[in-house]
Amino acid sequence: MTTEDTNAPFEQLGQRIAPGSRLLRAWPLTGGVSAQMTALEVARTDGTTVKWVARSNNDVDAHGEYVVAGEFRLLRALQATALPVPTPIAYHPPGKIFDTPVLVLAYVEGAPQFAPADVGAFVRQLAAQLAQIHGLDVAALDLSFLPRQSGVVHTRLRARPAALDEAMSEGRIRDTLAAVWPLPPINPSALLHGDFWPGNVLCQEDQIAAVIDWEDAALGDPLADLANGRLEMLWAFGDEVMHSFTRAYAALMPGIDLRNLPYWDLSAALRPIGQFETWGLDAATVRTMRERHRGFVAQAFTTLSG
């Protein structure tokens, strides 16, 4: 297949969005696990050039609707806020140009930061960014179309595999959460990113440029996002940085009740079980992540037993 054949669907996509435009180039973007991403450079009829990102993801939600359609709707709503998120350009359902639904976003210059010069400053930025997300007025934005995080966890608990990964304490995690689920709400419902980690934060010159990949967004207890972020900070930077991230977030969100954090930590720990080998990581990295995961789970159980 020639480059022209490969790019033909993106040429059609550009024509639908900006009639008369011309595709200058298309190139794949790396780093995505759940979606395929292609950067597009397009010349418009007014002589200007724009860059877009086309994301395709075939996942559907509990109602059979495509997740990327919900992400497009969410990003449109977030344009009215101060959150640094990509501008949504268009949503195209499957069957017209591509076999999968495609979300087109404005291209954001920047890249994920995995080796910041000042880890402490970077982690404080991440904590402040998460606090900003959780501080949004959900009712004013009319985000009722998003799923409830408690229901997402309930579905995950019901999908109990026949063979449990007991090396990762999967059975104990599931049994502990099933005994208390759904947790009584002790915090106001907030917008949750759903997968907040350094890989979903684009930076320019050590400053956050955009928070991307909102496909797992939901409404619910902000501790769900905090717990996921804690595990990701542990994986990326270690135990002390994880605790620094937690303290920085708690200082910015003094009204948040942290009592249920160990349960949400267990929920966050359950999510990647069985997935490590699908992420394309080297064996040494997977080994380290598994070890840190076990320590994370042990801390949660120790806190609950105290």
PETACOR-V835775 format. One record per residue. SS is DSSP state (alpha for helix, beta for strand, coil for the rest). PHI is phi in whole degrees, 0 to 359 (none if undefined). BURIAL is 1 if it has 16 or more other C-alpha atoms within 10 Angstrom, else 0. Layout:
SS:PHI:BURIAL ; SS:PHI:BURIAL
This chain:
coil:none:0 ; coil:280:0 ; alpha:300:0 ; alpha:297:0 ; alpha:295:0 ; alpha:295:0 ; alpha:275:1 ; alpha:304:0 ; alpha:298:0 ; alpha:289:1 ; alpha:297:1 ; alpha:297:1 ; alpha:300:1 ; alpha:299:1 ; alpha:295:1 ; alpha:293:0 ; alpha:283:0 ; coil:226:0 ; coil:307:0 ; coil:89:0 ; coil:286:1 ; beta:225:1 ; beta:284:1 ; beta:273:0 ; beta:196:0 ; beta:220:1 ; beta:214:0 ; beta:288:0 ; beta:253:0 ; coil:264:0 ; coil:109:0 ; coil:280:0 ; coil:252:0 ; coil:269:0 ; coil:215:1 ; beta:262:1 ; beta:234:1 ; beta:228:1 ; beta:274:1 ; beta:233:1 ; beta:246:1 ; beta:233:1 ; beta:264:1 ; coil:268:1 ; coil:291:0 ; coil:275:0 ; coil:93:0 ; coil:273:0 ; beta:240:0 ; beta:234:0 ; beta:241:1 ; beta:234:1 ; beta:237:1 ; beta:258:1 ; beta:248:1 ; beta:242:1 ; coil:207:1 ; coil:267:1 ; coil:295:0 ; beta:237:0 ; coil:269:0 ; coil:296:0 ; coil:264:0 ; coil:80:0 ; coil:265:0 ; beta:290:1 ; alpha:300:1 ; alpha:294:1 ; alpha:294:1 ; alpha:293:1 ; alpha:294:1 ; alpha:299:1 ; alpha:297:0 ; alpha:296:1 ; alpha:297:1 ; alpha:298:1 ; alpha:294:0 ; alpha:286:1 ; coil:295:0 ; coil:276:0 ; coil:250:0 ; coil:269:0 ; coil:295:1 ; coil:279:1 ; coil:232:1 ; coil:297:1 ; coil:281:1 ; beta:284:1 ; beta:260:1 ; beta:196:1 ; beta:235:1 ; beta:237:1 ; coil:292:1 ; coil:290:0 ; coil:102:0 ; coil:269:0 ; coil:237:1 ; coil:244:0 ; coil:283:0 ; coil:244:1 ; coil:293:1 ; beta:232:1 ; beta:252:1 ; beta:252:1 ; beta:236:1 ; beta:294:1 ; coil:290:1 ; coil:250:1 ; coil:290:0 ; coil:145:1 ; beta:207:1 ; beta:300:1 ; coil:249:1 ; coil:250:0 ; coil:221:0 ; coil:293:0 ; coil:296:0 ; coil:236:0 ; alpha:299:0 ; alpha:300:0 ; alpha:295:0 ; alpha:295:1 ; alpha:295:1 ; alpha:295:1 ; alpha:299:1 ; alpha:297:1 ; alpha:297:1 ; alpha:295:1 ; alpha:294:1 ; alpha:295:1 ; alpha:297:1 ; alpha:296:1 ; alpha:300:1 ; alpha:287:1 ; coil:273:0 ; coil:293:1 ; coil:278:0 ; alpha:297:1 ; alpha:296:0 ; alpha:294:0 ; alpha:274:0 ; coil:53:0 ; coil:256:1 ; coil:296:0 ; coil:285:0 ; coil:285:1 ; coil:290:1 ; beta:270:1 ; alpha:298:1 ; alpha:300:1 ; alpha:290:0 ; alpha:299:0 ; alpha:293:1 ; alpha:302:0 ; alpha:298:0 ; alpha:295:0 ; alpha:290:1 ; alpha:291:0 ; coil:277:0 ; coil:279:0 ; coil:290:0 ; coil:294:0 ; coil:248:0 ; coil:267:0 ; coil:272:0 ; alpha:287:0 ; alpha:296:0 ; alpha:254:1 ; coil:60:1 ; alpha:299:1 ; alpha:299:1 ; alpha:296:0 ; alpha:298:1 ; alpha:298:1 ; alpha:295:0 ; alpha:296:0 ; alpha:290:1 ; alpha:298:0 ; alpha:290:0 ; alpha:241:0 ; coil:272:0 ; coil:279:0 ; coil:293:0 ; coil:299:0 ; coil:292:0 ; coil:240:0 ; coil:231:0 ; coil:299:0 ; beta:294:1 ; beta:229:1 ; beta:288:1 ; beta:249:1 ; coil:294:1 ; coil:96:1 ; coil:206:1 ; coil:278:1 ; coil:203:1 ; alpha:304:1 ; alpha:292:1 ; alpha:255:1 ; beta:233:1 ; beta:271:1 ; beta:235:1 ; beta:231:0 ; coil:50:0 ; coil:68:1 ; beta:242:0 ; beta:293:1 ; beta:260:1 ; beta:193:1 ; beta:258:1 ; coil:243:1 ; coil:58:1 ; coil:264:1 ; coil:294:1 ; coil:260:1 ; coil:300:1 ; beta:205:1 ; beta:247:1 ; beta:163:1 ; beta:295:1 ; alpha:301:1 ; alpha:297:1 ; alpha:297:1 ; alpha:292:1 ; alpha:299:1 ; alpha:297:1 ; alpha:298:1 ; alpha:297:1 ; alpha:299:1 ; alpha:296:1 ; alpha:294:1 ; alpha:296:1 ; alpha:298:1 ; alpha:296:1 ; alpha:280:1 ; alpha:229:0 ; coil:107:0 ; alpha:296:1 ; alpha:295:0 ; alpha:294:1 ; alpha:303:1 ; alpha:291:0 ; alpha:296:1 ; alpha:300:1 ; alpha:296:1 ; alpha:296:0 ; alpha:296:1 ; alpha:295:1 ; alpha:299:1 ; alpha:294:0 ; alpha:277:0 ; coil:234:1 ; coil:296:0 ; coil:277:0 ; coil:278:1 ; coil:274:0 ; coil:267:0 ; coil:301:0 ; coil:269:1 ; alpha:302:1 ; alpha:301:1 ; alpha:292:1 ; alpha:290:1 ; alpha:299:1 ; alpha:295:1 ; alpha:297:1 ; alpha:296:1 ; alpha:289:1 ; alpha:290:1 ; alpha:304:0 ; coil:274:0 ; coil:299:1 ; coil:88:0 ; coil:250:0 ; alpha:308:0 ; alpha:286:0 ; alpha:267:0 ; coil:266:0 ; coil:70:0 ; coil:265:0 ; coil:286:0 ; alpha:299:0 ; alpha:294:0 ; alpha:295:0 ; alpha:299:1 ; alpha:298:0 ; alpha:296:0 ; alpha:297:1 ; alpha:296:1 ; alpha:297:0 ; alpha:292:1 ; alpha:300:1 ; alpha:297:0 ; alpha:294:0 ; alpha:299:1 ; alpha:295:1 ; alpha:299:0 ; alpha:298:0 ; alpha:296:1 ; alpha:292:1 ; alpha:297:0 ; alpha:296:0 ; alpha:294:0 ; alpha:281:0 ; coil:280:0
